[in-house]
Structure formats: structure tokens, C-alpha cells
């Protein structure tokens, strides 16, 4: 495994050197290593790759490291913080660079000491001394920033023997780590868990030392593996950060923390082996840690000898705080998400879970990338559940989709191993009455207020309102050979469209083509992976509308600015009117069944 990582790291260094040789491709003007973070990472690569190869740096690499460090020094402002990026004079953003610089200094004091001119290390130590006071005094603005900053304080404090820095790191840790009982950090982001929180807590565990912090990371890794598909993609649609838009996130960036525990944990060893086969592995970072941490190195050695397979290969888990449920059986899985922050906050904003995907699944080689329920109800956007409930498994029933059945229930014919998940949401909008006489103003100037969906200078809070309500319940019956959605709506009438986003490649038959990317489901359609004999039969009961809009509406929060959170790719729609009940069944079937 180490040789493979060395090859990846060497390729990265070669690219950095090639970019540096082209005018305008490096430094602040563009290229692969722009800004202070990119420059520190480039210096790190220059030190790590020769060390991993057991060589002294070539004159070309040594000269490049000096140039890149010079550009980094130029970006250090009089405060000691770095002056690039959109977060100006940012202690936590500077801490990303400081953590890389601290790693380089540790390497140059240790395993790479004899290979490099000591002046490089001395310059790097000067960078740390200049920035440390600002880090000790500085603040943050996101949850993970606390741990990145504390990590930089602890690592630099140890290198420079600065007790004030270490005390400040402990001060941040005094808040407690934002991890829930299921092992998910408050941001619920695999991106930040892999790149920031996990590595930072492991650095703190080593430098303070405090092994309980390592235990938190280990627990998060097992939670992550419970949300990971056999192809090495972990769920991210439930995240509160930017990675929620991608639906999934590769396991590759988790390689370093997985390796930290792989020496003693079989599950992490297999996860590390799988991570190496997925995109975005930071080979340079992993090799740097392997040179400094015996646990990481021994973990990589063990991971090299195990199959890249997730264990256990079947299971079920409810993440209660995140309102997220997942069940898996080898290559097949279902995930249900009821954890949106939008119903509670009434907002779509950075730091909130807002992706309206409420379920994803894979059966018979066909992946349903996303299920979303769109509707026309006062521009409030798609369905986002307020609650997730696991109903009595013994009462889970999947109907015979060949007949009409009882659309109100889960039909006839119990299927062994079925599980029923229930999602509920209530949305409201209203029409406002005239202001009472005592609230009226002669100048007609009234308070500018936001009433939940719209803002206007109308003093909404002082008016009586005629409220309209739409209540939606979605029951999802999950069984090995079928997933059944029963969607019940009560209250004000609206148009609904279930969006079935298909992960390519997939062959669709039986649906009505609307344009190059949209298809309409009327009564049934057939989904099949190319070359596969089996596939998914998708059945609508009763038959879906042939005339209502078959499209996704992101809601007024997006459209009033001309924006959207819509997915791309091939999408299949089933449309109907509410109030009422609609069933959609995804059943594993052979082509001979009406294919």
C-alpha cells in the first residue's frame, strides 16, 4: 500500500513542478497550488515524496520548495495570518496552513532531517512564530474551525514549547466535541469529517495527549462506514454543508484516519483498503502521517493485506439525532432521510441541511439516486420531513403490485424482512385580513416583516390570517425484493410530482419521453442496468396523471433569485393531485414481467 501511495504522491509532485514551470500557472495568479494553503501543501509534497522514496531531494525539488515557501512568506501579513482566500485575516483558515507547516517542521526535525538544508526548517519555524500569537487570540465561525484551530495551536505549541498555545487549545476543547450519540459530528458532513474534524482531533489526541479524542474519531469512522456503499461512496445528502448537493462523497479522503485505527480494528482496515481505491486520496498527507505516527504506518501495512470489502455486509442502522435510516444487504441498500433543518428554521442557508432528497436505493443493479416530492403549494418548495418514525416491522406489508390493491394501506401479502419508515410534514400558508382600526396608520407605513414565505411592509404579525394547510405522510416499506412508497396528503389541494432521479447508466422503457432528460411515468416503467437481465419495475397505483406538470419546483426561496437546487441527469416523474393517496412500487423483476 505504501508503494502505491508513494506513486500517487510522486505524480502529484510532478504536476506541481510542471505547473510551476509554466508562467501564470502558480502563485496567486492561478494553477494547482494557489493561495497559502496550496503553497504549504506544495512544500509538504516536496519534503514527503523524497522521504517516502528513501532519497535525498533533487536540486529541482529543493529549489521548488524554497520558491513555494517564499511565496507563502509573502502572503503572511503583519498580523501573522495569511492574506488570501475569501475569509480575510482568518485564524482558522490560516490554521489549515499552519497544520501543514507544523507537519513539515516535524518531518524536518525527524525522519527528513539529514536530507535538507536546515535553513528551510528555520524559515518554516519563523512562519509559525509569526502566526502563533494571532492563533492564540483568534476566533472562528464554523463548528469544525474550532478543532482545526485547536489542532494548530497544540501542534505548534509543542514544536515551539509555547504553553499559552497549548492552554488555548485546551480552552477550545473545554466546549466539548460536537458529536452525537451515533458518532456524527454536528455538521454531518463527510467532507469536513474527513478533512478537518477527524484529522484535527487525532492531532490533539497525540499532542496533548488525550486518547478519548481518538475514540471519538474511531466512533465517527464506524458511523461513516455504516453509511458507505460497496463502491466506496458514503452518503452526504443529509449533510449540513456544501457536500449535501453531491448526494454522496468518496471514502478516499478518510484513508488517513482509517489507517490510524486499522492496526487494531478489522473494520477500519477493510475500510482503509476500500478508501485507497476511491477518488481524492491525499497520498502526500497519508505518507507524512505514516512517517510521524507508527499507528498510521502499521495500519497501512495491515490494510494492504485485507480485501477491500465493507463489514458487516448486511445490517440496519437508525441515526436518531440526524433522523437518518439505512439498511444494506451486500450490493443493495436503502437510505431514508427525514433530517432536514428547513422545517424547524424556515430558512435555506449555509450550515443547514436543506437537500430535499428523502430516500435513495439500489436494487438489481439499478441505483435510484434521489427521490424528491415536488408540489405546488404557495411556493414553499418540495417535501421536507419533520419527523422520521420506524413503524412496527411485524405490520409491514407489501402489496401485490400486479393488481389495484388497497391504495390506502400497504396492500396484501406480507414480505419477510420488511421495514416501514414513516415521514411526516405539515406546511402552512395564509391570506391576511385587513388591519384592525387601532393598527392602522395615517401615513400607511407598516413594518417590513417576513411571514414565512414572503416579505413585505404589511405588519403581518398584527393581522388575522386565514390559514391553509397541507399534511403529507410518506410510508416507505423496505424489503429485499421491493420498496413501496405510500404517499398520503390531506388539506389544501395541490399538484404533486414524485421525482425519481436515475444514476446513470440505466435503460428505461415503458415511460413517456418529455425531453432529453425528463420522462413521465403513467402506470409502470422498467429500469435496467445495461447488460443486466433483471431490473426494477416501477408501478404507480393508481395510474399517474398524463397531463399535470411532470417537473421539479425548488420553491420560491430559490426561484425569486433565479436559482435552483434541482438535480441533473435522467429523471422520471409521476404526477397526481392532492388531497389523496398515491403508491409507487419499485420491485425487482425479470423482463418477462411486462418489461
DAGI-V936528 format. One record per residue. N is the residue number from 1. RES is the residue in one letter. PHI is phi as a letter, one per 20 degrees, with the letter a starting at -180 (999 if undefined). Layout:
BEGIN
((N,RES,PHI) (N,RES,PHI))
END
This chain:
BEGIN
((1,X,999) (2,X,f) (3,X,f) (4,X,f) (5,X,f) (6,X,f) (7,X,f) (8,X,f) (9,X,f) (10,X,f) (11,X,f) (12,X,f) (13,X,f) (14,X,g) (15,X,f) (16,X,f) (17,X,f) (18,X,f) (19,X,f) (20,X,f) (21,X,e) (22,X,d) (23,X,g) (24,X,n) (25,X,e) (26,X,c) (27,X,m) (28,X,f) (29,X,e) (30,X,q) (31,X,n) (32,X,f) (33,X,c) (34,X,e) (35,X,m) (36,X,f) (37,X,f) (38,X,f) (39,X,f) (40,X,f) (41,X,f) (42,X,f) (43,X,f) (44,X,g) (45,X,f) (46,X,f) (47,X,e) (48,X,f) (49,X,f) (50,X,f) (51,X,f) (52,X,f) (53,X,e) (54,X,m) (55,X,c) (56,X,e) (57,X,f) (58,X,f) (59,X,g) (60,X,f) (61,X,f) (62,X,f) (63,X,f) (64,X,f) (65,X,g) (66,X,f) (67,X,f) (68,X,f) (69,X,f) (70,X,f) (71,X,f) (72,X,f) (73,X,f) (74,X,f) (75,X,e) (76,X,e) (77,X,e) (78,X,g) (79,X,f) (80,X,n) (81,X,f) (82,X,e) (83,X,d) (84,X,b) (85,X,n) (86,X,e) (87,X,e) (88,X,f) (89,X,l) (90,X,e) (91,X,g) (92,X,f) (93,X,f) (94,X,f) (95,X,f) (96,X,g) (97,X,f) (98,X,f) (99,X,f) (100,X,f) (101,X,f) (102,X,f) (103,X,f) (104,X,f) (105,X,f) (106,X,f) (107,X,f) (108,X,f) (109,X,e) (110,X,d) (111,X,f) (112,X,d) (113,X,g) (114,X,f) (115,X,e) (116,X,c) (117,X,f) (118,X,f) (119,X,f) (120,X,f) (121,X,f) (122,X,f) (123,X,f) (124,X,f) (125,X,f) (126,X,f) (127,X,g) (128,X,f) (129,X,f) (130,X,f) (131,X,e) (132,X,g) (133,X,g) (134,X,f) (135,X,f) (136,X,f) (137,X,e) (138,X,e) (139,X,c) (140,X,c) (141,X,b) (142,X,c) (143,X,g) (144,X,f) (145,X,g) (146,X,g) (147,X,e) (148,X,f) (149,X,f) (150,X,f) (151,X,f) (152,X,f) (153,X,f) (154,X,f) (155,X,f) (156,X,f) (157,X,g) (158,X,f) (159,X,f) (160,X,d) (161,X,l) (162,X,d) (163,X,f) (164,X,f) (165,X,f) (166,X,f) (167,X,f) (168,X,f) (169,X,g) (170,X,f) (171,X,f) (172,X,f) (173,X,f) (174,X,f) (175,X,f) (176,X,n) (177,X,e) (178,X,e) (179,X,c) (180,X,e) (181,X,f) (182,X,e) (183,X,n) (184,X,e) (185,X,f) (186,X,f) (187,X,f) (188,X,l) (189,X,d) (190,X,f) (191,X,g) (192,X,f) (193,X,f) (194,X,f) (195,X,e) (196,X,c) (197,X,f) (198,X,g) (199,X,g) (200,X,f) (201,X,f) (202,X,f) (203,X,f) (204,X,f) (205,X,f) (206,X,f) (207,X,e) (208,X,f) (209,X,e) (210,X,b) (211,X,f) (212,X,f) (213,X,f) (214,X,f) (215,X,f) (216,X,f) (217,X,f) (218,X,f) (219,X,f) (220,X,f) (221,X,f) (222,X,f) (223,X,f) (224,X,f) (225,X,f) (226,X,f) (227,X,d) (228,X,d) (229,X,e) (230,X,g) (231,X,e) (232,X,n) (233,X,d) (234,X,d) (235,X,f) (236,X,c) (237,X,f) (238,X,e) (239,X,f) (240,X,e) (241,X,c) (242,X,f) (243,X,f) (244,X,f) (245,X,f) (246,X,e) (247,X,m) (248,X,c) (249,X,c) (250,X,f) (251,X,f) (252,X,g) (253,X,f) (254,X,e) (255,X,g) (256,X,f) (257,X,f) (258,X,f) (259,X,f) (260,X,g) (261,X,d) (262,X,f) (263,X,f) (264,X,c) (265,X,c) (266,X,f) (267,X,f) (268,X,f) (269,X,f) (270,X,f) (271,X,f) (272,X,f) (273,X,f) (274,X,f) (275,X,g) (276,X,f) (277,X,e) (278,X,d) (279,X,f) (280,X,m) (281,X,f) (282,X,e) (283,X,f) (284,X,f) (285,X,f) (286,X,f) (287,X,f) (288,X,f) (289,X,f) (290,X,f) (291,X,f) (292,X,d) (293,X,c) (294,X,f) (295,X,f) (296,X,f) (297,X,f) (298,X,f) (299,X,f) (300,X,f) (301,X,f) (302,X,f) (303,X,f) (304,X,f) (305,X,d) (306,X,d) (307,X,f) (308,X,f) (309,X,c) (310,X,f) (311,X,c) (312,X,f) (313,X,e) (314,X,b) (315,X,r) (316,X,b) (317,X,b) (318,X,d) (319,X,e) (320,X,f) (321,X,f) (322,X,e) (323,X,l) (324,X,c) (325,X,c) (326,X,b) (327,X,c) (328,X,c) (329,X,b) (330,X,m) (331,X,f) (332,X,d) (333,X,b) (334,X,c) (335,X,c) (336,X,c) (337,X,c) (338,X,d) (339,X,d) (340,X,f) (341,X,e) (342,X,f) (343,X,g) (344,X,f) (345,X,e) (346,X,m) (347,X,c) (348,X,d) (349,X,b) (350,X,g) (351,X,n) (352,X,d) (353,X,f) (354,X,c) (355,X,f) (356,X,e) (357,X,f) (358,X,d) (359,X,a) (360,X,b) (361,X,b) (362,X,c) (363,X,b) (364,X,l) (365,X,m) (366,X,d) (367,X,d) (368,X,e) (369,X,f) (370,X,a) (371,X,d) (372,X,c) (373,X,d) (374,X,e) (375,X,b) (376,X,d) (377,X,c) (378,X,l) (379,X,m) (380,X,e) (381,X,n) (382,X,f) (383,X,g) (384,X,c) (385,X,f) (386,X,e) (387,X,b) (388,X,c) (389,X,c) (390,X,e) (391,X,e) (392,X,g) (393,X,f) (394,X,f) (395,X,e) (396,X,f) (397,X,c) (398,X,d) (399,X,f) (400,X,e) (401,X,f) (402,X,f) (403,X,d) (404,X,f) (405,X,m) (406,X,e) (407,X,f) (408,X,f) (409,X,d) (410,X,d) (411,X,m) (412,X,d) (413,X,n) (414,X,f) (415,X,d) (416,X,g) (417,X,n) (418,X,f) (419,X,c) (420,X,d) (421,X,d) (422,X,d) (423,X,d) (424,X,c) (425,X,b) (426,X,c) (427,X,d) (428,X,c) (429,X,b) (430,X,b) (431,X,d) (432,X,e) (433,X,e) (434,X,f) (435,X,f) (436,X,f) (437,X,g) (438,X,f) (439,X,e) (440,X,f) (441,X,c) (442,X,f) (443,X,e) (444,X,l) (445,X,d) (446,X,d) (447,X,f) (448,X,e) (449,X,c) (450,X,d) (451,X,e) (452,X,o) (453,X,c) (454,X,b) (455,X,d) (456,X,a) (457,X,e) (458,X,c) (459,X,l) (460,X,g) (461,X,f) (462,X,e) (463,X,d) (464,X,f) (465,X,c) (466,X,e) (467,X,e) (468,X,d) (469,X,c) (470,X,c) (471,X,d) (472,X,c) (473,X,c) (474,X,d) (475,X,d) (476,X,d) (477,X,e) (478,X,d) (479,X,c) (480,X,g) (481,X,d) (482,X,a) (483,X,c) (484,X,d) (485,X,d) (486,X,d) (487,X,d) (488,X,d) (489,X,c) (490,X,c) (491,X,o) (492,X,f) (493,X,f) (494,X,b) (495,X,e) (496,X,c) (497,X,b) (498,X,e) (499,X,e) (500,X,d) (501,X,e) (502,X,d) (503,X,f) (504,X,f) (505,X,e) (506,X,b) (507,X,d) (508,X,d) (509,X,c) (510,X,n) (511,X,d) (512,X,e) (513,X,f) (514,X,d) (515,X,b) (516,X,f) (517,X,c) (518,X,d) (519,X,c) (520,X,d) (521,X,e) (522,X,d) (523,X,d) (524,X,b) (525,X,b) (526,X,c) (527,X,d) (528,X,b) (529,X,f) (530,X,g) (531,X,n) (532,X,e) (533,X,f) (534,X,e) (535,X,a) (536,X,d) (537,X,e) (538,X,d) (539,X,c) (540,X,d) (541,X,c) (542,X,f) (543,X,g) (544,X,f) (545,X,f) (546,X,d) (547,X,c) (548,X,f) (549,X,g) (550,X,d) (551,X,b) (552,X,d) (553,X,d) (554,X,f) (555,X,o) (556,X,f) (557,X,g) (558,X,e) (559,X,f) (560,X,f) (561,X,d) (562,X,m) (563,X,d) (564,X,a) (565,X,d) (566,X,f) (567,X,e) (568,X,e) (569,X,n) (570,X,f) (571,X,c) (572,X,d) (573,X,c) (574,X,d) (575,X,d) (576,X,a) (577,X,d) (578,X,d) (579,X,f) (580,X,q) (581,X,c) (582,X,b) (583,X,d) (584,X,c) (585,X,d) (586,X,d) (587,X,c) (588,X,f) (589,X,b) (590,X,e) (591,X,g) (592,X,f) (593,X,e) (594,X,l) (595,X,f))
END
